[in-house]
Amino acid sequence: MKLTFKKLDEKAMIPYRATPGSAGLDIFACLNESVTLNPGEIKAIPAGITAEPDENDVALLIYPRSGLSTKFGISLANCVGVVDSDYRRAWFIPLINNGSEPFTVEHGMRIAQLIPTRILMPEIAVSDLLSETERGEQGFGSSGII
């Protein structure tokens, strides 16, 4: 699979892996000035890029960075972002401050990570009957916690 990035802002940084074993490619903030997120606040941070995978059965999934989440409470407002294979517009990363202190995002800061993921493109069917399973009618929490 090939993933082609396009800079929409000359100061944007193209995502890359911090180490050879990193699962995600770091996404960088592309800002003209710093942005402060107060506790509980959500702001869409521009990345200054867009991308095109060379295959249609790929979703570009955007995840929080664990260091920002655990150290500062900074995460994605939508938990996981989904960039469809046919989306070509600008990327914005919706950050939320779940911490107790204001957090300032600077230009070039690594704010999220991108993991390209194969997806299934199922044929959709509708039926009044589905097969029975061992679980039966049991729902949420029915398998216990241990």
NORSULBEL-V863525 format. One record per helix or strand of 3 or more residues. SS is the DSSP state (A for helix, B for strand). FROM is the first residue (numbers start at 0). TO is the last residue. Records with the same first field share a line. If there is no record, write none. Layout:
SS=FROM-TO  FROM-TO
This chain:
B=2-6  24-27  34-36  41-45  48-52  57-62  73-75  80-82  91-96  102-104  109-117
A=65-71
